[in-house]
Amino acid sequence: MEVLDGRTWKALLVAVAEWLIEKGKLTASACPIPIGEKTYLVHTEPIYPTGKRFRVPYRLSNGLMLDGHYWAPEAARHSRRLLQRFGVDPAGVLVAIDRSELSPA
């Protein structure tokens, strides 16, 4: 079982993408990674197929761009789909959250 650290929903997407990079799966040749007809989750540049820029671009360690504007349910769904796209069963990935860094309610 793999353990990824995620403190925010954007951090979850970043952690999944970075883990896939470490495993040699998420590369420029695998891009773009679409999540609809008009949007990409990961691409070599922060541009959607419509020509518009990513809303919240995040540069990954290998230079690829991740769009990180998703709210909780979308981030979780896109993280799961990203793993599945590269043949990783999401049930075998554990995301650890450091609760000490979360703000008290």
Secondary structure, DSSP 8 states (H G I E B T S, - for coil): -EEEE-SSHHHHHHHHHHHHHHTT-S-GGG--EESSSS-EEEESSSB-TTS-B-SSEEE-TTS-EEE----HHHHHHHHHHHHHHTT--GGGEEEE--GGGS---
